[in-house]
Amino acid sequence: MTTSVELTRFRVAPENVEALLAARPRMIADFEADRAGFLGARLVRLPDGEWLDIVEWRSPQDYAASSRKGPNLPGVKAFFDAIDSLVSAEEGVLSA
């Protein structure tokens, strides 16, 4: 099994931080219910209004399938709506 890791860095305006954090549990619940291969996620607050979302997937194929779904459920949409801008998005695999 090759665990895929999604690394998404984004900006959130100060007035949207509360909405982002409130939406996070619903987004995780939606992923658990709707996204095959979702293993878990960690959200890291960085300086200057930036955040890093580290999401683990069972495989690169599961990550790709999730990406195609976009904000298809209310919890996912609410989380995405709180994001002001994307800084970067990368995918890698975990090494032993």
ABEGO torsion letter per residue (X at the ends): XBBBBBBBBBBBBAAAAAAAAAAAAAAAAAAAAABBGBAEBBBBBBBGGBBBBBBBBABAAAAAAAAAAEBABAAAAAAAAABABBABBBBBBBBX
